[in-house]
Amino acid sequence: MHLPFRSEIRNSPKQQTIKIYLGDESLDEKIKKHLEHFNEIDFIEIRETVEQNRSNENITVFLKDDVDIVKMQKAIDSSLWWYFEEDVVDE
């Protein structure tokens, strides 16, 4: 079974980010808008992915200072699971 999304914590010298890879990139904008309700998120970008074996795009989530990134990843994952369960897509 193909998962609707995958999230990964990325550490960079400037800021930790959470990258979200969607199975269906046409949903990038909808998911970005869905995530904007989190107060802990500083901003969100849709970026092209350059790594091998990845989607063409990812949603990169930048968190505000002093936010626990592990807790935030869990909150985002559970919010996205809820989103995909609620969002009935016609097949």
WOHUFEN-V228188 format. One line per field, one symbol per residue. ss: DSSP state (H for helix, E for strand, - for the rest). phi: phi as a letter, one per 40 degrees, with the letter a starting at -180 (. if undefined). A space follows every 50 residues. Layout:
ss: ???
phi: ???
This chain:
ss: ----EEEEEE------EEEEEE--HHHHHHHHHHH-----EEEEEEEE-- ------EEEEEEE-----HHHHHHHHHHHHHHHHHH-----
phi: .cccaabbcbbbdcacbbbbbccbcccdcccdcdccccccccabbcbccb ccfbccbabbbbccdgccccccccccdcccccdcccccccc
